[in-house]
């Protein structure tokens, strides 16, 4: 499987799972747990692009593409730094 197809698979799966979980939360809206279920769906949707970056980085490393692996690692570091700064 190529870099594009692996990344696309992760993005599609994350999107579908996140939407399915949110739909379940809507269907269960008469119960107290529905908000937590919908929150989990949102978290999955927000984390899906980051998972795509991790998969792309692994594929680039495996292919031996040092330049773009480095770029992807810098991107991951910037995102993690942003998360750290916003959590303070």
N, C-alpha and C positions, 0 to 999 in steps of 0.2 A: 504494500500500500504506500502511496506517495505522501509527501508532506501535506499537499492540498487536501487529499481525501481523508487523511487522519484528522487534520484540523477541522475539516467540515463535519466529520462524523461526531466529534466531540461537541461542536457548537450546536449541531442539530439535536443531538441527544439531550444536552443540557437544557435547550430551549423547550423541547417537548416535555421533559420531566418537570421542569419548573411550571409550565403552563398547566400540565395535568394536575399537579399538586394544588395550584391556585384554584383550578376548577373544582377540585374536591372540597376545598375550603368554602367555595361559594355554595356548593350543594349542601354542605353541612352548616350553613349559616345560622340555623336555628339552635345550634349547640355552642357551648362556651369555648370549645377548642378550635372553632373555625378560624379565629383570628391568628392563632399560632400556626395553623396549617397554611394559611395564606402567606404569613410571614416567611415560613420555610420555602415556599415557592418563589418568593421575591429574592430571598438569599441565593437560591440556586441560579436564578436568572442573572443576578449581579455577578456571581462567581464564575459563570460559564465562560465569558471572554478570557478571564485569567487562566482558566484551565486550557483554553485554546492556545494561549501563549506558551504555557508549559509544554504542551504536546509539540508545538512547533519548534521550541527550543531543543527538545529531545531529538526530534527528527533531524534538525540541522546539525546537531552534534554528531549524530550517527552517520550522516552523510559526509562529515568531515569539513563542513563549511564554517571555518573559523570566524570569518568576518561577521556573518549574519547570526551565528551563535552568540558572539560577543554583543551584538546589538540587542538580541533578545534578552540576554542576561542583564544588560543595562536597563532595559524596559522593565523587567521583573523587579530589579532593585529600586527603580524610581516608584513603581506602584507600591511596593512594600514600604518604602520610606514615606510615601503619601499617607498610607494607612496608619503608620506609626505616628506621624505628626497630627493627623486628625483625631487620633484616639487619646491624645494628651489633654 
